[in-house]
Amino acid sequence: MHTLSLYDIKHGLLGRKFSSVEATRRFLDRIAKHSHWNAFITVCEESALRAAQLSDQKIAAGNAGPLEGVPIALKDLFLTKGVRTTAGSKMLHNFIPPYESTVSQKLLDAGAVVLGKTNMDEFAMGSANITSHYGPVVNPWSRDKKLVPGGSSGGSAAAVAGHLCAAATGSDTGGSVRQPAAFSGIVGLKPTYGRCSRYGMVAFGSSLDQAGPLTKTVRDAAIFLGLISGHDERDSTSAPEPVPDFESFVGKSIRGMKVGLPQEYKMEGMSEEIIDFWKSGAEILQDAGAEIVNVSLPYSKYALPAYYIVAPAEASANLARYDGVRYGFRADGRSLREMYENTRADGFGEEVKRRILIGTYVLSAGYYDAYYLRALKIRKLIRQDFASVFEKVDILLTPTTPTSAFAFGEEPKDPVTMYLNDVLTVTANMAGLPGISVPIGLDRSGRPLGLQLIAPHFMEGLLLQTGSVLEKGANFPVLEEAA
């Protein structure tokens, strides 16, 4: 049962092949069995079983919601009323939110059973899920070596890949849904900025953050996306766009579609295996009737440095609220100033402090024009690049990551080198575009690789349409029984 897709579990429950209590119990048992992966920070066993019982009653009464009884997980930056939300940080280790995030509320309203809150890089800052205050997450594809699952949504990715839940929420600021999806052999979809409400999400970069699903299949992503999308008056960045039937796009023909291959995404140091899989993905789409077109995105090479100015600047502003006064962790001090300093020094991890310092620096007098304003100008040019390319092609196909998952101990020690893991994904965030990562195959070491599709604004249906064709052609192996 646990290896079934969200779609199969949903219809298995409606067909009374098994109960929600049985499904929930099975997933909870697996979470306990594979606790060494450290995929969860908080497991909600009692409340999940109560919710499952209620779902079984609703299904029996013919009053089921669209995700009734399906066990899912939430990344631990979605506020959950009455349930601890930590954002992977010591700063929020004892924080119990008084209200629910819009995304999680939509899933609860749909009847989903929440198994718990998944581990993540602290305040979503990381590319490997090794910066969490609660310890690193282990990729379920690990065999002879322990692999990272990608970040910052590594706990959600590991939970889905390792069959600890049917699907999970993630958040994507610079690739934090797509990159761990690629490392973990699953599907990760970043919607258009504004498609899903940010209300009740712990903020990292306010102009970049976007909630998105991590699922086993493209169809699952379509179902999940449809449930968490929609305008929210409580979020000023939420777009008043209609929500189409995303599932109806899955399996549609792509004959006549033009697929662009941006040449700048073939990067120095990228493995030949990834380039070969990129070619294979293009061939799959071409065999399905698409036309492959080489295109150029000249300003994409500036996306990563610009991102690492914009994102830390927004982070430094968003994280200023954690001062030990109103909520969260507080350290002692002989004065108010000393209490502030001690709280922020002890409450934040090294990566978070590094980004706060970078952000504060680029926003400071004398450097604002030299760095931050320049980065915003580059961001505008990146958007113009994409607008120009989408006049020639319908969608773009690229690798998701420059490498497959690396092992613990093999990660780059230099933080700037670590930031290069996001080099292929940050462009979509800088332009506010939707993107999806679909698993394409295994490298020679048996580690998953993914390909990324990027579409114009609010064209997630096109991503799902093309992604389902790519998924069918790739025939990626299911992780039958994780170690």
N, C-alpha and C positions, 0 to 999 in steps of 0.2 A: 504493500500500500504506500509506503513512504517514498518510493521511487516514482510514483505517479505524478503527472503534471497537475498544476492547479485546475486546469480545465477538467481533467479526468476525475480528480477528487470532488470537484463541484458537482459533476453529473453522477458520480458514484453515490454521493450523499442524497441527491434528489431522487435517484433510482432505488434508494434504500438498500444498496449493496453492502453498506457498512454504515455505522453511526458516526456522528461527530465525536462522541465520547471515545469511541474506539480509535478514530484517527488521531485525536488529540493525545490520547494516552500513548499511542505508538510514537508520536513525535517527541513527547516528553521523555519517554524511555530512552530514545536515541540521544536526546540532548544530554541526559545523565551519563549514558554510555560513552559519549564522545566529548566529555567535559574538558579533555586535554587539548581540544582545539581552541578552547576559550572564546567561542563564538558569541556567548551571551554574557552580559553584565548582570542582568536581573531576569530570573525565570519566574513567571507568574503562574505556577502550577495550579493553585487552588482556584483562582479566578478564571483561568482558562477552562478547567473542567466544569465549573458552574456555567460558564457561557456556552460550552458545548452541550450540556444538558438542555439548556433553554433552546438552543438551535435545533436539537432533535425534536423538541416539542413543536416548534414552529414548522419544521419540515413535515411532521406527521399531520399537522393541522392545515397544511397547504398554504402556509403564510410565510414562505421562505424569502429572504432577501437575496439579491444577486450573488452574494458570496457566503450564503448562510452555512455556518458550521465549518468553514474552511480554515485550518490553522495557519496563521501567518506570524511574522515577526516584524518588529519596528526598530529601526536604527535609533540609538539612544540619544538623539537630539530632537526627536519629536515629543513635545510635551504630552504627558499622559496624566490625567487628573487622578490624584491619589496614588500614583505609582512613581517611584523614584526615577528621575531623569538626570543623568550625570554628564552627558556630552563627552564621556571618556576622560573626565578631569577630576582631580582632587578638589578643585574649586567648587564643584557641585555634588560632592559625594553624598550629601544628605539632603538634597533638594527634592521636595515633593511638590509638584506643580498643582496650583489650585484650579487649573482649567486644561482643556484638551486642545491639541492642535487640530486645525481644519482637516488635514490629510488623515490623521488617525481617526477623527470623528466620522469622516466619510466611510472609512473601512468598517468601523463599528456599526454604523447605520446600515451598512450592506450585509451585516450578519457575520463578519469575520471573527474568528476566535484568536485573540492575541496571546501567543505563547510566552512572549517576553521581549526584553529590550537588548538589542545586539551591540556587541563591542565595536569600537571605532577609534580611529586616531583622535587624539585630544582636540576638541573643538573643530573636528573635521580637517585638521591640518596634518597632512601626511599622505604618502603614496604607497605605504606598505603595511599599514596597521601595526606599527611597532612603537608608536608614540603614546598609546593609551596608558593612563594611570593604572588601569586594571590588567596590564600585561599584554603581550602581543597575541595576535590570532594566528593559528596555524592553518594553512591551506589543506583541505581534505585530499587534494591530489598528491600530497607528500608521500613519498615512498622511502627511498634510501636516505634522502635528506629532507629536513623540515623546510617547507617552502612558505614564503609570505603569500597572503591571499590578495594583495593589493590594498589600496586605501583611497579614501578614508572609510569607505563602506565595507571594510573587509569582513567584519562580523556577519553582516547580512549576506555577503557573497559566500562565505564559508557555510553559513546555515542553509542556504539554498543548494549549493553544490553538494554538501554532505548529507542532504535529505533530512535536515532537522526542522524544516517547515516547508509549506507549499510554495511560499513566495515571501518577499520581504521588501520593506521600503529602504531606500537609500537617499543620499543627497549628493548633488554634483555641482561643485564650485569651479573645478578645473579639470574634471574627469573622474570624480570620485564614485560614480556609478559605473561608467564604461570601463575604466581601467581595472578595477577588481573583478568585473564580469569577465574580462579577457583572461586575466590571470587564473580565474577559478572555473573556466569552462562553462559559463552560463550566459544568459542574455541580460544586458543592462541598458535601460533606455533613459536618456536625459531629455525631457520635454523642452519645448520652447520656453524661454524665460517668460514667466507670467501665466503659463498654462495651468500650473498647480499653485495653490495658495502657500505662502510662506508663513502664514499666521500660526504661531505656536511652534515654529522651528527655531532652535537656538542658532543665532546668526553668526556667520563667519564673514562672507563678503556679500553685502546686501544687493548689489547690482549683478551678482553672479550666481548665488545659491539657487538651486532648483531641486525639488523633490522628484524622485523617479523610482520605478520598479526594478527589482532584481528577481528574475524568474528563470524557470527551466527552459521555456520555449517562447517563441515570438508571439504565439497565440495567447499565452499566459500574460505576456507584457501588455498586449492589447486589452485584455479584460481588466487588468489591474489599472492601467492608465485611464480607462474610461470611468472608473470609480473614483479616482483621486483628483480628476480634472474639474475645472469649472471656476467661474468668477466668484470672488469672495470680497464682500464690501469691507471686511476688516483688514484687508491687505491692499495698500495703495498701489502696489506693483502687479496686482492680479489683473489679468486681461479679460475683458468682457467678450470673449470669443465663444461661439457655440461649441459644444462638445459632440463630435460626430460619433457614429457607431464604429469605433476603432476595429472591433473584431471582424467587421465586414470586409476590411481591406486584406485580411490574411488569406493568402492563396490566390489572389487575383493575378491575372496575367500582367507581365511587364513588357510585352511585345511593343516595340516602337519607342520604348523609353530610352532616353539618352543618359548614360552613366559616365560621369567625369572622373578621371584619375589625376589628381593634382600632383604634378611632378616634384614639387617641393617636399612632399611627404616621404620621398625616398631619401633617407638621411644617412649621413656618414656614420659608420659603425653599426648600422642596422644589419641584422643577420640575413644571410641569403635565404634561409628557411622562411622568414617572414615575407621577404620579397616574392618568393615562389608561391606562397599561399595567397598573396595579394593577386598575383597573376591567375591563380586557380579560381579565386573568387570572381575575377573579371570574366573568366571563361564560362563559369556557371551562369552568370547573368547574360552573357552573350548568347549562349546556347538556348536560353529561355526567351530570346528575341530582342534583347536590349542592344543598343548601339554603344560601343565603348569609345570615349573621346578623351584624348589627353588635354588637360587644362593646366592653367597656371594660377597660383595664388601668391603673388610675389611678396606680399607683406606678412605672410604667415610665419616667416622666419623671425619676425620681431614679436610674435604673440607671447612667447614664454617670458622674455624679459619684461614686457609690458604688463603681463599678468602678475608677475611677482613684484610689481610696484602697486598696481591697483588693488589686488587682493589684500596684501598686508596693510595698506592704508585704511581700507574699510574695516579690517580686523581690529586695528588699533583703536578705532572709534567704537566699534561694537563691544569690545571687551573692556572698555573703560568702566562699564557698569559693575564689574566684579571687584568691589572694593572692601568687602568684608563688613559692610554696614547693614545692608538690607536683607541679604539672604546668602546662603552658601558658606563656604569655608571662611574662618576668621582666625588670624594669628594674633598673639598678644603683642603689645607695644606700649612703651612708656608715654607715647603721645599719639594723637590722631594720625599724624604724618607717618610715624614709625609703624603704627598698626597697618596703614595702607601699604607701606613698603614691604613689611613682613608677610602680609596676606598675599600680595601678588607675587612675591619672590617664592614663597612656599607652595602657593596654590596652583601656579601654572608650571607646566613642564618646559623643558629646554626649547623645543620646537616652537611652542606658542610664544614664549618670551622672545625668541629670535624674530618672529614675524611681527610682534608688537613693536619691537625696536626698529625694524626696517620701516614699518608703516609710519611710526611717529617721526622718523628721520625724514622720509620723503614728503611729509606734510608740513614739516617745520619751516619757519621763515628762512628764506634764502635758498631752499631746495625744492619748494613747491613747484615753481616754474620750471626748474631744471629737470625734475623727474616726473612728478605727478601729472602736470599738464601735458608734458610730452607723451606720457603713456596714454592719456585720454585721446590725443591726436592720432596715435598709432592705432588705437582701438577703432576709431572712426574709419581709418584707411582699411583695416581688416574687414569691417562691415561692407565697405564699398567693393572690396575684392570679391566677396561672396555674392553680392548683388550682381556684379558684372558677370561672374561665372554662371550664375543661375539663369541668366538670359540665354545661355548656350546649351546648358544641360539641365536635366530634371533633378539629379541627385549625385552625390559624390561618394566614392568608395575609397577607403584608405585603411592601412593597418591601424589597430587601436593603440598598440604599444610598440616601442622599439625593440623590446626583448620579451621573452617569456618570464614567468615568475622566478625570482632568484631565491636562493636558500638563506636562512638565517646565518649571519656571519659573513655572507658574501655581499651584503648590501653596501652601496657606496657610503663611505665614511664622511665624505665631503657633502654637506647639505645641498650645494648647488648642483652637484652631479645627481643627487637623488631627485632634485626637482625636474631633471630631464625626463623622468618617467612620464610626465604629463605633457610632453612636447607635442604630441599628436592629438591631444584632446582639448587643450585650453582654447584653441581657436574658436570652437563652437560656443564656448562660454563667453568669450570676449564679444562675439557677434550676437549672442542670445539665440542661437540656432538649435534645433533639435538634432540629437544624434543617438544612434543605437550601436551597441557592440554585439556581434553574433559570433559564437564559437565556430572556427573554421577547420581546426585540426590540432594534432599533437606534434610537437617537435621531436627530435631524435631522442631527447631525454624523457619523453612521455609527458611533457608539460603543455597545458592548453595554450592556444593562440587564438586571437579574435580579430575580426575585421570590423571596421567602423563605417557606417553610412551616415551622411549628413544631408539634411534636406532644408528647403527654405522655411521661413517662419510659419509655424502652425500647420505644417505639412507632415505631422506624425503619421498620418495614414499612409503616406508615400514610403516612409521608413518601414512601416510594418508590412506593407505590400512587397517591397523589395527584399526586406529582411527575411520574410518567410520563404521566398524563392532561394535565397542564399543558404538558409538553414536546411532546406530540403536537399539541395545539391551537395552540401558539405557532409550531411549524415554524420554529425559529430557523435562519438561514442558516449553513452550515459555512464556515469560513475556508478556501477551496479552496487557494490558494497564497499564503502570507504573503510580504510584501515582504522 
